[in-house]
Amino acid sequence: MSVTTLSRASGISSVDIKELLKLIPMLSEGIPLYYEQDGNGGMKVYVGEDVLLPLLKAVKPLFEDEEFVNGLLEMLEAQAGDMASLVKALKPVLKSLPKVIDGTTEVKFGIMFTALQPSAETNILK
């Protein structure tokens, strides 16, 4: 299945465009990020469920569409190089996403920063 065919998969027509349109202002205004600091100088920076849940719920129909899932897997496999054989293992994961999304009430996507610890081997903090 080509990318063109993938874009015509029936799941595309059931994507909640209204929910996606609500996220459009973030393209120019920025994506709201949250942060938490721990007592050791570390920090977590993440996108919260206020952004992620509407996005996930809007694209959920894509993963209910067999044609879309197969096309996505083909595309991933073509780009995976030496790891292409592992792509097939993603199919059950992708097929289960609608149920996972329906049951999700809290989701965060982010990065954790850890404070650099001084070391006798480095002069970075001296």
Beta strands, then each sheet from edge to edge (+ up, - down):
strand 1: 34-37
strand 2: 43-47
strand 3: 109-113
sheet 1: 1+ 2- 3+
end
